[in-house]
Amino acid sequence: MARPALEVADILRDLGSAWRDANAGHLGLGQLKVISAIESCRTAALGGHVARCENAACGYTTIAYNSCRNRHCPKCQGAAAREWMEARAEELLPVPYCEPACNFDPCCGVIGAQF
C-alpha cells in the first residue's frame, strides 16, 4: 500500500506544539504521551536500521526507522485495526442496521429511574 500524502504524524509534527500550548491544562499525561509517540513514530528519534544490498555492484541502501508501537498510532496499528474491522464485518447479519434514539421529557426520568 502506498504511503498517503499526509498522515496524522505529519500534522502533529507541524502543528502539535502550538496545539499543545493552546490546550495546556486540558490534556492529561496519557494524551501527551500518545501525541509524542505518534510524532516520533518511524523517525530518527526512535532509531532504526540500515539495509544494504549484498551485491557490491548494486550497493542500494535504505533506512528503516523504528515504530512507536503505540496502540493509538494509526501507522503502527492501522493494519491490525483494518483486520479487526473486516473480521467483525463478517459477523454482521445481512440486514440494514440502524440505531434508534429517543428523547424523553425530564419528568419521565423519574419513572424510568424506578425500573
N, C-alpha and C positions, 0 to 999 in steps of 0.2 A: 504494500500500500504506500502510495506516495505521501510525503510529508506535506501537510497543509501549509498554505502561505502564511497563516497567522495562527499561533497557538496561545493557550491560556498563559503559559510561561512567558511568552514574548510580551504580552500585555502587562503581566506582573513585573517583569524586569524593567519595562519602560515607565509604568505609572504606579507601581506598588508602593514606593517610598512616599510619594505625595498622598496616595490614598490612605496609607497608614497614619501619616501626620494629620490628615483631615478627620480621621476616625479614632484618634488617640483617646484611650479611656473607654472605648466601646468594644474593643476586641479583647478576647481572652488569650491567655498564653498558648493554648492549644491551637487557636486560629492563626496566631502569628507564626507558630512553628510550621503549620501546613503551608502558609504562604511562602515562608522561607525555603521550605523543601521544594516546592514547585518551581520557585525562581532558580534554584541551583541545580535542578534535575538535568542530567546529561550535559553538564558544563564542566570546565576545568576545575571548578570549585570542589567537586566530588572526586576528582581524579579520573583515571581512565587507563586504557592500554593501547599500545600501538600494534597494528597488524601489518606485516610486510610480506610481499610475495617472495617465496623462496627462490624463484627463478632470478638469477643475477641480471639477466638481460632486461627483465621487466622492472623490478625494483619498486612496484607500486606500494605505496604506504597510505594507510588510513588510520585515523584516531577514533576510537570508540570511547566515549565518556560514560562514566558510571551513572546509573539512575538512582533516584532517591528512594524508590520502593515504597513511597507513602501511599496508604490506601485511598487517599483523596486525589492523588495525582492522575489527571486524565491520560498522560503519556504512559505512565507505568501500569496503571490498572485498566486502561481503556479496552484492551483485548479481552481481559477477564470479564469485564462488565458486559461487553457485547456477547460473549459466550453464555453468560448467565441469562441475559435477556432472551437469547434465542432458545435456551432450554426452557425458560418459563413460557415462552410463546407456544411451544409445543404442547404444554399442559392446558392451554386455554380451550374451552369448548368452541365449536364453530358457530357461535351466535354473536349478535351485536351486544356490546356491553354499554351500560350507562350507569351513572351514579346519581340517584335521586337525592335532592336536597330540599328540606322544608324549613321554613321559618315559622316559629310559633310566637304568639303574644307572650310577653313576660309573665302574665298571670297564669299561663298554662304550665310554667316551670314548676310551680308549687305542686300541681297534680302529678307531673312527671317524676318529681323527686320522691313521691310516695311509693313508686314501683321500683 
